[in-house]
Amino acid sequence: MLANATPMFLLASPEPALLAAFEPILAATGAKVEVVFSAGATLAALTAAHPPALALLDVRLPGMPMGQLLAAARVEAAGRSFPIVLISDTVTQEWIARLAEGVIDDLIPPAGESAFLRLRLEAALRNHRRARELDLLRDAAALNAQTDRLTGIYNREAMLSMLFRETDRVQRMRSSLCMILFDIDDFGHWNSCLGSSPCDELLCQVVDRTTRLLRSYDLLGRVGKDEFLMALPGCSGVSAVLLAERLRFEVFATPFAVAGESVRLSACFGIASSLGRSPVVVLRDAEQALLTAKAAGPESIECAGDFSQPADAPMAFLAPGSGDDLLAW
């Protein structure tokens, strides 16, 4: 529903007298009122592409028990949220339980002063809106706990948690999983030359370029200041090496524009295959492979295990004397 659109309230009851009493109360709020007379029509309205902003349901609706109707609406309208107010002249343990579970938002009598009923409906709308806002805040807090504040990708803790999940999948399905750990060469030098803010921008650009090469289900996390980890489900060791080659050329070979400068970065890569082992062990292998790569020189790729590396030598740095107007280290 558009923010400025007129809201639609659903009024469901088989009783003409009740409809005559409640419809003017709902219309007085400025909302459109849709009236239905059966449980089937109510379920269709609750699960429609544009559900109501408020549902006012008479527990005497024919067609199916109200508890069954609420359960069906909850399943079929998954992900949608709107307040549901029941109209009942008795307060049963079932309705008390549904209120406690949050399945319904209020229970009101079929008769009462118009002003009182309108206040109850407005309170239901207001409380439901506040509950939704609280849910959104909780979701945002949970997401922030999993992501790196600078780059927006997963942080180290979230990556380790998901690696355990992916390892369970590998063991269950006997599939492959590889990790690529890469570290930007001499990033401290760029911090000294450019300052922290431009270097933060460099890291974000590295992440942006890297993300473009990944599949939707690959995982990418920042596990150190200038160190990144990729987890690649269903990826063999040889394919991981080929991806590292692509990263070397497609992410780092093209200079980065930052702070009015054209900056040439490079990285070293350590690769390890899961083989169903603990993620802690595999990550340790990747870290050792990365250390070996850094010892071999800039832009090196090293693998833990017995799968072979590409035969070509690492691409040489672009130097200031190469004719390109860029900074190089």
C-alpha beads as a LAMMPS data file, in Angstrom:
LAMMPS data file: protein, C-alpha beads

329 atoms
328 bonds

1 atom types
1 bond types

-500.0 500.0 xlo xhi
-500.0 500.0 ylo yhi
-500.0 500.0 zlo zhi

Masses

1 110.0

Atoms # bond

1 1 1 0.000 0.000 0.000
2 1 1 1.339 3.444 -0.903
3 1 1 2.115 5.761 1.988
4 1 1 -0.393 8.376 0.797
5 1 1 -3.075 5.890 -0.323
6 1 1 -6.393 5.751 1.490
7 1 1 -6.289 2.762 3.873
8 1 1 -8.800 -0.063 3.522
9 1 1 -10.459 -1.592 6.572
10 1 1 -12.065 -5.029 6.369
11 1 1 -15.344 -5.599 8.220
12 1 1 -16.468 -9.244 8.281
13 1 1 -19.775 -10.295 9.801
14 1 1 -22.993 -12.081 8.801
15 1 1 -25.081 -9.874 11.110
16 1 1 -26.804 -6.861 9.438
17 1 1 -27.235 -5.080 12.760
18 1 1 -23.545 -5.367 13.588
19 1 1 -22.544 -4.179 10.117
20 1 1 -24.858 -1.192 10.439
21 1 1 -23.285 -0.298 13.788
22 1 1 -19.603 -0.691 12.856
23 1 1 -19.435 0.466 9.243
24 1 1 -20.057 4.168 10.080
25 1 1 -17.398 4.014 12.819
26 1 1 -14.805 2.719 10.359
27 1 1 -15.865 5.123 7.600
28 1 1 -15.527 8.077 9.998
29 1 1 -11.758 7.472 10.116
30 1 1 -11.502 8.311 6.411
31 1 1 -10.727 4.726 5.426
32 1 1 -12.405 2.699 2.713
33 1 1 -14.511 -0.104 4.172
34 1 1 -14.805 -3.539 2.553
35 1 1 -17.636 -5.653 3.919
36 1 1 -17.684 -9.455 3.621
37 1 1 -20.126 -11.993 5.033
38 1 1 -18.307 -15.355 5.211
39 1 1 -15.074 -16.946 6.387
40 1 1 -14.090 -17.803 2.801
41 1 1 -14.457 -14.210 1.615
42 1 1 -12.589 -13.030 4.711
43 1 1 -9.649 -15.343 4.051
44 1 1 -9.479 -14.169 0.438
45 1 1 -9.386 -10.525 1.579
46 1 1 -6.748 -11.179 4.248
47 1 1 -4.430 -12.932 1.800
48 1 1 -4.997 -10.631 -1.193
49 1 1 -2.121 -8.808 -2.902
50 1 1 -3.227 -5.621 -1.123
51 1 1 -4.370 -6.723 2.343
52 1 1 -6.386 -4.474 4.654
53 1 1 -4.828 -1.977 7.021
54 1 1 -7.173 -3.302 9.720
55 1 1 -9.345 -6.419 9.909
56 1 1 -12.434 -6.396 12.138
57 1 1 -13.799 -9.961 12.305
58 1 1 -17.001 -11.255 13.854
59 1 1 -16.307 -14.605 15.543
60 1 1 -19.711 -15.828 14.251
61 1 1 -18.595 -15.817 10.610
62 1 1 -19.966 -18.891 8.809
63 1 1 -17.814 -21.251 6.773
64 1 1 -15.080 -22.298 9.229
65 1 1 -14.200 -21.840 12.900
66 1 1 -12.492 -18.524 13.647
67 1 1 -9.404 -20.278 15.037
68 1 1 -8.993 -22.181 11.782
69 1 1 -9.515 -18.994 9.767
70 1 1 -6.834 -17.158 11.738
71 1 1 -4.380 -20.051 11.325
72 1 1 -4.992 -20.220 7.559
73 1 1 -4.589 -16.453 7.187
74 1 1 -1.357 -16.557 9.156
75 1 1 0.109 -19.212 6.847
76 1 1 -1.078 -17.786 3.532
77 1 1 -0.342 -14.159 4.398
78 1 1 3.191 -14.901 5.640
79 1 1 5.329 -11.777 5.734
80 1 1 2.357 -9.407 5.767
81 1 1 1.271 -7.689 8.922
82 1 1 -1.899 -5.831 9.890
83 1 1 -3.921 -5.617 13.110
84 1 1 -6.772 -8.081 13.577
85 1 1 -9.573 -7.227 16.002
86 1 1 -12.204 -9.818 16.883
87 1 1 -15.805 -8.971 17.727
88 1 1 -17.167 -11.283 20.399
89 1 1 -19.654 -11.031 23.244
90 1 1 -17.676 -13.571 25.295
91 1 1 -14.030 -13.709 26.322
92 1 1 -12.853 -17.317 26.025
93 1 1 -9.541 -18.896 26.960
94 1 1 -8.900 -19.387 23.251
95 1 1 -9.123 -15.654 22.542
96 1 1 -6.985 -14.831 25.581
97 1 1 -4.331 -17.235 24.262
98 1 1 -4.500 -15.675 20.769
99 1 1 -4.052 -12.218 22.296
100 1 1 -1.009 -13.403 24.254
101 1 1 0.494 -14.973 21.104
102 1 1 -0.045 -11.790 19.087
103 1 1 -2.324 -13.573 16.594
104 1 1 -5.036 -10.995 17.313
105 1 1 -4.558 -7.455 18.528
106 1 1 -7.783 -6.834 20.466
107 1 1 -11.162 -8.272 21.358
108 1 1 -14.154 -5.943 21.498
109 1 1 -17.876 -6.430 22.237
110 1 1 -20.475 -6.267 19.458
111 1 1 -22.276 -3.430 21.175
112 1 1 -20.972 -0.258 22.740
113 1 1 -20.685 3.503 22.403
114 1 1 -19.301 4.616 19.041
115 1 1 -16.629 6.780 20.666
116 1 1 -15.459 3.864 22.840
117 1 1 -15.279 1.445 19.913
118 1 1 -13.405 3.961 17.774
119 1 1 -10.846 4.515 20.559
120 1 1 -10.275 0.755 20.810
121 1 1 -9.709 0.468 17.053
122 1 1 -7.337 3.451 17.010
123 1 1 -5.422 1.922 19.938
124 1 1 -5.134 -1.387 18.057
125 1 1 -3.730 0.387 15.002
126 1 1 -1.303 2.435 17.093
127 1 1 -0.067 -0.515 19.147
128 1 1 0.367 -2.651 16.044
129 1 1 2.388 0.085 14.343
130 1 1 4.644 0.436 17.379
131 1 1 5.153 -3.335 17.522
132 1 1 6.162 -3.356 13.843
133 1 1 8.605 -0.483 14.424
134 1 1 10.118 -2.413 17.338
135 1 1 10.478 -5.520 15.143
136 1 1 12.254 -3.462 12.476
137 1 1 14.630 -2.024 15.082
138 1 1 15.395 -5.521 16.359
139 1 1 16.042 -6.779 12.823
140 1 1 18.346 -3.824 12.152
141 1 1 20.240 -4.458 15.399
142 1 1 20.660 -8.142 14.512
143 1 1 21.922 -7.224 11.045
144 1 1 24.365 -4.674 12.456
145 1 1 25.745 -7.350 14.769
146 1 1 26.595 -9.482 11.718
147 1 1 27.991 -6.887 9.325
148 1 1 31.124 -4.816 9.060
149 1 1 30.160 -1.183 9.607
150 1 1 32.474 0.192 6.952
151 1 1 31.897 -2.151 4.017
152 1 1 28.486 -3.655 4.795
153 1 1 29.699 -7.241 4.298
154 1 1 29.848 -9.894 7.019
155 1 1 32.214 -9.462 9.952
156 1 1 34.561 -12.160 11.247
157 1 1 32.126 -13.563 13.828
158 1 1 29.282 -13.851 11.316
159 1 1 31.556 -15.515 8.757
160 1 1 32.717 -18.146 11.243
161 1 1 29.118 -18.862 12.222
162 1 1 28.057 -19.330 8.609
163 1 1 31.123 -21.439 7.846
164 1 1 29.990 -23.957 10.455
165 1 1 26.595 -24.047 8.757
166 1 1 28.157 -24.515 5.320
167 1 1 30.452 -27.241 6.664
168 1 1 27.411 -29.121 7.967
169 1 1 25.992 -28.933 4.445
170 1 1 29.263 -30.203 2.950
171 1 1 29.300 -33.171 5.315
172 1 1 25.635 -33.952 4.701
173 1 1 25.686 -33.606 0.908
174 1 1 29.324 -34.607 0.364
175 1 1 29.871 -31.507 -1.728
176 1 1 32.841 -29.158 -2.038
177 1 1 33.607 -25.886 -0.291
178 1 1 36.643 -23.643 -0.710
179 1 1 37.861 -20.571 1.106
180 1 1 39.901 -17.751 -0.369
181 1 1 41.615 -15.475 2.119
182 1 1 43.184 -12.358 0.618
183 1 1 45.111 -9.467 2.077
184 1 1 45.836 -6.139 0.378
185 1 1 49.588 -5.680 -0.039
186 1 1 51.242 -2.948 2.071
187 1 1 47.969 -1.269 2.982
188 1 1 49.693 0.514 5.863
189 1 1 51.691 2.428 3.251
190 1 1 48.484 3.755 1.712
191 1 1 47.180 4.762 5.132
192 1 1 50.344 6.812 5.614
193 1 1 50.150 8.382 2.148
194 1 1 46.438 9.037 1.806
195 1 1 44.959 9.022 5.307
196 1 1 42.245 6.887 6.861
197 1 1 39.169 8.255 5.054
198 1 1 40.491 7.697 1.492
199 1 1 41.710 4.254 2.553
200 1 1 38.266 3.431 3.908
201 1 1 36.912 4.366 0.475
202 1 1 39.507 2.093 -1.141
203 1 1 38.328 -0.835 0.978
204 1 1 34.715 -0.192 -0.021
205 1 1 35.675 -0.111 -3.686
206 1 1 37.578 -3.394 -3.325
207 1 1 34.475 -4.970 -1.784
208 1 1 32.242 -3.586 -4.531
209 1 1 34.451 -4.999 -7.307
210 1 1 34.838 -8.332 -5.527
211 1 1 31.110 -8.740 -4.952
212 1 1 30.448 -8.419 -8.681
213 1 1 32.440 -11.606 -9.320
214 1 1 30.623 -13.720 -6.737
215 1 1 27.520 -15.857 -7.041
216 1 1 24.432 -15.008 -4.980
217 1 1 25.152 -17.767 -2.460
218 1 1 28.899 -17.114 -2.036
219 1 1 29.921 -15.520 1.267
220 1 1 32.230 -12.533 1.668
221 1 1 33.448 -11.112 4.953
222 1 1 35.982 -8.654 6.292
223 1 1 38.071 -10.563 8.825
224 1 1 40.841 -8.003 9.405
225 1 1 41.620 -4.370 8.663
226 1 1 42.580 -5.128 5.046
227 1 1 41.927 -8.876 5.011
228 1 1 38.903 -10.527 3.420
229 1 1 37.535 -14.073 3.402
230 1 1 35.388 -15.710 0.745
231 1 1 33.529 -18.998 1.249
232 1 1 32.547 -20.680 -2.011
233 1 1 30.007 -23.522 -1.723
234 1 1 30.249 -26.163 -4.455
235 1 1 33.589 -24.772 -5.614
236 1 1 36.569 -27.060 -6.261
237 1 1 40.152 -26.131 -5.470
238 1 1 40.992 -25.586 -9.131
239 1 1 37.975 -23.298 -9.603
240 1 1 38.960 -21.337 -6.493
241 1 1 42.422 -20.757 -7.991
242 1 1 40.831 -19.524 -11.211
243 1 1 38.627 -17.140 -9.212
244 1 1 41.694 -15.831 -7.375
245 1 1 43.259 -15.152 -10.779
246 1 1 40.149 -13.234 -11.813
247 1 1 40.283 -11.236 -8.580
248 1 1 43.930 -10.405 -9.253
249 1 1 43.119 -9.005 -12.673
250 1 1 39.534 -7.749 -12.494
251 1 1 39.611 -6.287 -8.985
252 1 1 43.185 -5.124 -8.526
253 1 1 44.667 -4.595 -12.001
254 1 1 42.458 -1.571 -12.702
255 1 1 43.492 1.493 -10.655
256 1 1 41.140 2.879 -8.024
257 1 1 40.104 6.553 -8.081
258 1 1 40.181 8.077 -4.611
259 1 1 41.013 11.502 -3.135
260 1 1 41.833 12.833 -6.586
261 1 1 44.442 10.128 -7.122
262 1 1 44.595 6.989 -9.251
263 1 1 45.791 4.229 -6.925
264 1 1 47.041 0.794 -7.948
265 1 1 46.465 -1.868 -5.294
266 1 1 47.389 -5.531 -5.225
267 1 1 46.697 -8.497 -2.956
268 1 1 47.996 -11.923 -2.012
269 1 1 45.719 -14.945 -1.829
270 1 1 45.617 -18.075 0.325
271 1 1 43.264 -20.890 -0.706
272 1 1 42.084 -23.918 1.266
273 1 1 39.540 -26.648 0.572
274 1 1 37.101 -27.730 3.275
275 1 1 36.897 -31.507 2.698
276 1 1 34.277 -31.499 5.464
277 1 1 36.788 -30.474 8.126
278 1 1 36.166 -27.984 10.908
279 1 1 36.041 -24.389 9.595
280 1 1 38.635 -23.434 12.200
281 1 1 41.085 -25.954 10.704
282 1 1 40.349 -24.891 7.122
283 1 1 40.707 -21.225 8.000
284 1 1 44.041 -21.988 9.639
285 1 1 45.152 -23.658 6.389
286 1 1 44.056 -20.598 4.400
287 1 1 45.933 -18.313 6.787
288 1 1 49.094 -20.390 6.392
289 1 1 48.715 -20.355 2.599
290 1 1 48.296 -16.577 2.718
291 1 1 51.473 -16.197 4.781
292 1 1 53.318 -18.288 2.190
293 1 1 51.908 -16.135 -0.608
294 1 1 52.985 -12.906 1.115
295 1 1 56.471 -14.301 1.595
296 1 1 56.595 -15.128 -2.124
297 1 1 55.890 -11.523 -3.072
298 1 1 53.025 -9.224 -4.086
299 1 1 50.107 -10.692 -6.036
300 1 1 51.021 -14.286 -5.221
301 1 1 48.481 -17.093 -4.954
302 1 1 49.212 -20.069 -2.709
303 1 1 47.113 -23.150 -1.986
304 1 1 46.926 -25.403 1.043
305 1 1 46.655 -29.047 0.049
306 1 1 47.613 -30.936 -3.049
307 1 1 45.688 -29.238 -5.865
308 1 1 48.023 -27.462 -8.249
309 1 1 48.403 -23.742 -8.796
310 1 1 48.417 -21.978 -12.152
311 1 1 51.787 -21.968 -13.876
312 1 1 51.887 -18.285 -14.801
313 1 1 53.870 -15.904 -12.608
314 1 1 52.112 -13.200 -10.591
315 1 1 51.350 -10.071 -12.538
316 1 1 54.041 -7.404 -12.004
317 1 1 53.287 -4.118 -10.282
318 1 1 52.632 -1.089 -12.416
319 1 1 55.429 1.329 -11.621
320 1 1 55.364 5.153 -11.623
321 1 1 57.652 5.074 -14.654
322 1 1 55.230 2.984 -16.684
323 1 1 53.624 6.034 -18.217
324 1 1 50.369 5.657 -16.318
325 1 1 49.251 8.565 -14.134
326 1 1 48.822 6.574 -10.948
327 1 1 50.390 5.919 -7.596
328 1 1 52.112 2.557 -7.117
329 1 1 53.904 0.946 -4.227

Bonds

1 1 1 2
2 1 2 3
3 1 3 4
4 1 4 5
5 1 5 6
6 1 6 7
7 1 7 8
8 1 8 9
9 1 9 10
10 1 10 11
11 1 11 12
12 1 12 13
13 1 13 14
14 1 14 15
15 1 15 16
16 1 16 17
17 1 17 18
18 1 18 19
19 1 19 20
20 1 20 21
21 1 21 22
22 1 22 23
23 1 23 24
24 1 24 25
25 1 25 26
26 1 26 27
27 1 27 28
28 1 28 29
29 1 29 30
30 1 30 31
31 1 31 32
32 1 32 33
33 1 33 34
34 1 34 35
35 1 35 36
36 1 36 37
37 1 37 38
38 1 38 39
39 1 39 40
40 1 40 41
41 1 41 42
42 1 42 43
43 1 43 44
44 1 44 45
45 1 45 46
46 1 46 47
47 1 47 48
48 1 48 49
49 1 49 50
50 1 50 51
51 1 51 52
52 1 52 53
53 1 53 54
54 1 54 55
55 1 55 56
56 1 56 57
57 1 57 58
58 1 58 59
59 1 59 60
60 1 60 61
61 1 61 62
62 1 62 63
63 1 63 64
64 1 64 65
65 1 65 66
66 1 66 67
67 1 67 68
68 1 68 69
69 1 69 70
70 1 70 71
71 1 71 72
72 1 72 73
73 1 73 74
74 1 74 75
75 1 75 76
76 1 76 77
77 1 77 78
78 1 78 79
79 1 79 80
80 1 80 81
81 1 81 82
82 1 82 83
83 1 83 84
84 1 84 85
85 1 85 86
86 1 86 87
87 1 87 88
88 1 88 89
89 1 89 90
90 1 90 91
91 1 91 92
92 1 92 93
93 1 93 94
94 1 94 95
95 1 95 96
96 1 96 97
97 1 97 98
98 1 98 99
99 1 99 100
100 1 100 101
101 1 101 102
102 1 102 103
103 1 103 104
104 1 104 105
105 1 105 106
106 1 106 107
107 1 107 108
108 1 108 109
109 1 109 110
110 1 110 111
111 1 111 112
112 1 112 113
113 1 113 114
114 1 114 115
115 1 115 116
116 1 116 117
117 1 117 118
118 1 118 119
119 1 119 120
120 1 120 121
121 1 121 122
122 1 122 123
123 1 123 124
124 1 124 125
125 1 125 126
126 1 126 127
127 1 127 128
128 1 128 129
129 1 129 130
130 1 130 131
131 1 131 132
132 1 132 133
133 1 133 134
134 1 134 135
135 1 135 136
136 1 136 137
137 1 137 138
138 1 138 139
139 1 139 140
140 1 140 141
141 1 141 142
142 1 142 143
143 1 143 144
144 1 144 145
145 1 145 146
146 1 146 147
147 1 147 148
148 1 148 149
149 1 149 150
150 1 150 151
151 1 151 152
152 1 152 153
153 1 153 154
154 1 154 155
155 1 155 156
156 1 156 157
157 1 157 158
158 1 158 159
159 1 159 160
160 1 160 161
161 1 161 162
162 1 162 163
163 1 163 164
164 1 164 165
165 1 165 166
166 1 166 167
167 1 167 168
168 1 168 169
169 1 169 170
170 1 170 171
171 1 171 172
172 1 172 173
173 1 173 174
174 1 174 175
175 1 175 176
176 1 176 177
177 1 177 178
178 1 178 179
179 1 179 180
180 1 180 181
181 1 181 182
182 1 182 183
183 1 183 184
184 1 184 185
185 1 185 186
186 1 186 187
187 1 187 188
188 1 188 189
189 1 189 190
190 1 190 191
191 1 191 192
192 1 192 193
193 1 193 194
194 1 194 195
195 1 195 196
196 1 196 197
197 1 197 198
198 1 198 199
199 1 199 200
200 1 200 201
201 1 201 202
202 1 202 203
203 1 203 204
204 1 204 205
205 1 205 206
206 1 206 207
207 1 207 208
208 1 208 209
209 1 209 210
210 1 210 211
211 1 211 212
212 1 212 213
213 1 213 214
214 1 214 215
215 1 215 216
216 1 216 217
217 1 217 218
218 1 218 219
219 1 219 220
220 1 220 221
221 1 221 222
222 1 222 223
223 1 223 224
224 1 224 225
225 1 225 226
226 1 226 227
227 1 227 228
228 1 228 229
229 1 229 230
230 1 230 231
231 1 231 232
232 1 232 233
233 1 233 234
234 1 234 235
235 1 235 236
236 1 236 237
237 1 237 238
238 1 238 239
239 1 239 240
240 1 240 241
241 1 241 242
242 1 242 243
243 1 243 244
244 1 244 245
245 1 245 246
246 1 246 247
247 1 247 248
248 1 248 249
249 1 249 250
250 1 250 251
251 1 251 252
252 1 252 253
253 1 253 254
254 1 254 255
255 1 255 256
256 1 256 257
257 1 257 258
258 1 258 259
259 1 259 260
260 1 260 261
261 1 261 262
262 1 262 263
263 1 263 264
264 1 264 265
265 1 265 266
266 1 266 267
267 1 267 268
268 1 268 269
269 1 269 270
270 1 270 271
271 1 271 272
272 1 272 273
273 1 273 274
274 1 274 275
275 1 275 276
276 1 276 277
277 1 277 278
278 1 278 279
279 1 279 280
280 1 280 281
281 1 281 282
282 1 282 283
283 1 283 284
284 1 284 285
285 1 285 286
286 1 286 287
287 1 287 288
288 1 288 289
289 1 289 290
290 1 290 291
291 1 291 292
292 1 292 293
293 1 293 294
294 1 294 295
295 1 295 296
296 1 296 297
297 1 297 298
298 1 298 299
299 1 299 300
300 1 300 301
301 1 301 302
302 1 302 303
303 1 303 304
304 1 304 305
305 1 305 306
306 1 306 307
307 1 307 308
308 1 308 309
309 1 309 310
310 1 310 311
311 1 311 312
312 1 312 313
313 1 313 314
314 1 314 315
315 1 315 316
316 1 316 317
317 1 317 318
318 1 318 319
319 1 319 320
320 1 320 321
321 1 321 322
322 1 322 323
323 1 323 324
324 1 324 325
325 1 325 326
326 1 326 327
327 1 327 328
328 1 328 329
